[in-house]
Each structure stands twice: as C-alpha cells, then as structure tokens.
Amino acid sequence: MKAIHKILGVIWILISILTAYYIVSTAMAEISAGTPEDATIFWPIIIFIFLPILFGLALFGYYSIKEEYN
C-alpha cells in the first residue's frame, strides 16, 4: 500500500505541474493574441482560482510521498 501511495503522490505532483503550465501558457497566448477584453478579465480569474488548487494537489502528493498519511 505504501508503494501505491508513493506512485500516486508522484502522479498528483506531475498532474499539478503540467496543469499549471497549461493554464499559464494558454492564458499568456490568449492575452497576448489581442483578443477582446474578455480574455484579459477571464484568464487572471482562472489563474487566481486554479493555481492554489493545483498547489494543494502538489502538496498532497508531496505528503503522500513522505508517508505522512500512515
């Protein structure tokens, strides 16, 4: 069971990093593309909401790797 926790911890960290990269890169592309003002309002809100959630997911994965849930 400990091995499953560690594997899932790594997966959760990777998912959070890749999702954060995707959200930030998409936001940069949308804002710099000169789209309407809706993009300049929409993407900072999305980043503000989802980055703390992704940080929590990465922290959960870190604790899972360190076996804090035993």
Rosetta blueprint (number, residue, H / E / L):
1 M L
2 K H
3 A H
4 I H
5 H H
6 K H
7 I H
8 L H
9 G H
10 V H
11 I H
12 W H
13 I H
14 L H
15 I H
16 S H
17 I H
18 L H
19 T H
20 A H
21 Y H
22 Y H
23 I H
24 V H
25 S H
26 T H
27 A H
28 M H
29 A H
30 E H
31 I H
32 S H
33 A L
34 G L
35 T L
36 P L
37 E H
38 D H
39 A H
40 T H
41 I H
42 F H
43 W H
44 P H
45 I H
46 I H
47 I H
48 F H
49 I H
50 F H
51 L H
52 P H
53 I H
54 L H
55 F H
56 G H
57 L H
58 A H
59 L H
60 F H
61 G H
62 Y H
63 Y H
64 S H
65 I H
66 K L
67 E L
68 E L
69 Y L
70 N L
